[in-house]
Amino acid sequence: MPTAKPIFVANGLGSSGLTTGPYVAKILVDLIQGKTPKTDIAGFDPSHSITS
């Protein structure tokens, strides 16, 4: 979605949120700061599922 403004969302952690939440937050901080996360997150790109 090249014309859309960036939106950062973290959800769906369920009962594992206490353990995975900080890790997900670190990934979001990296993205917001324009850094490349150490974890490959390409599979979570919403543009794979959204068509115009």
N, C-alpha and C positions, 0 to 999 in steps of 0.2 A: 504494500500500500504506500507507494512512494509519495503521494500527495497528502497523506494524513499526518497529523501531528503525533508524536510518540505518546503512547499510553502504556504505563507500566502497571501490571496487575499480577498479584500473587494470591492464588486461591486453591482450593481443593486439597489442602494438606490433611484435613480430617484429624484423626487421633494421633497421627505422627507429626503434627505441627510443632509440638514442643521440642522434638529432636531435629526435624528438618527445617523448621522456620528460620533459624539463624543462618543456615547455609543458603536458603533461598533468598534471604535478605541481602547476603553478601553478593550474590549474583545480580540482584536488582541494583544495588549500589554501583557495582562495576558498570552496568549498562547505562545508568543515569549519568555517570561520570565520563561516559564515552570510552571506557576500557573494555577489552575483550575478556569475558569470564574464562576462568581456567577450565570450566566444564563446557562441552559442546552442547549448545541449546538449540541447534538448528531445527531439530524435530518439533520444537514448540512454537515455531513461527506461524502466526495465525493466517498469513497470506496463503498458506498451503490449503486452507479450508474455505477461504472467502473468495468469491468471484463477483465481478461487477456486472 
